């Protein structure tokens, strides 16, 4: 009989933080703390505690005893990040989830292949907006309190390879897995075959961290195999690490990578394996593209938000930086008014039930 064990929200995240401190001290990368309160403060710092980003001891601990100072730039950037995070989560992610994505994933066989595919694209946007929205708000709140966190998402769907995707998606987790699992297993120091095996083992364990389910295991193995194949391709073609493609090659790479990630999201999102198979069967056997105009008409608000979300995601970084600088320059009253307007829009669009953050379950 399965034990109904009550676990605190975010246990995985503060366990990872504690492990980073313990391992870094063991490796002598940092000195052990002398004050137990400093350690307790590091582990329990609330903005990112329940769903990340995973803050490393080496990054956070040096900030604890520094004089507290919040500059105008930090305050403005914090407000911008809280605003963008709340917009992503409460307007885009929650609305398309409740009004479209959940319906498709709960009963994939009731919908045609084109509806299942649009639901999958919707989930790709939903999980990004949900999780990066939380990360943005956590980083923004920390800035208002005088602490700097590292970037956790960097437009991941712009990636032209699976390796680049994991440099842009949930950066704090992927770098944690790399430093404490992949490198500990031997990394790339023991030959090419061992490197590929280490990548697969690391991603397999990363999948298992999300939950003891075959869906998560498959999700991790697919990503591990894809990373190994990409490393193999880089070796065969003689391309250097970090070298990026350009032009049409990059466009083609972005399309392929995005659809591979979406394929893997099927297994990540579904509660049981049969649902994943049903969804794939619907997409590949009963596509019915002629239903798309009807679907667009029935869910035009959802598709408008999805279009807005993807356009904002693929917009140049310079645009986001320009908006951020504009928010920093706004007077305090302007910043307050901006937040009031956003909260009003959130209240108008919210569903009857509170939508918890997706990563609260991990």
PyMOL commands that set and color helices and strands:
alter all, ss='L'
color gray80, all
select helices_A, chain A and resi 11-26+36-44+57-64+72-106+108-110+113-144+156-158+162-168+171-182+192-210+214-237+247-269+273-285+289-298+300-314+317-329+332-349+358-361
alter helices_A, ss='H'
color red, helices_A
deselect
rebuild
show_as cartoon
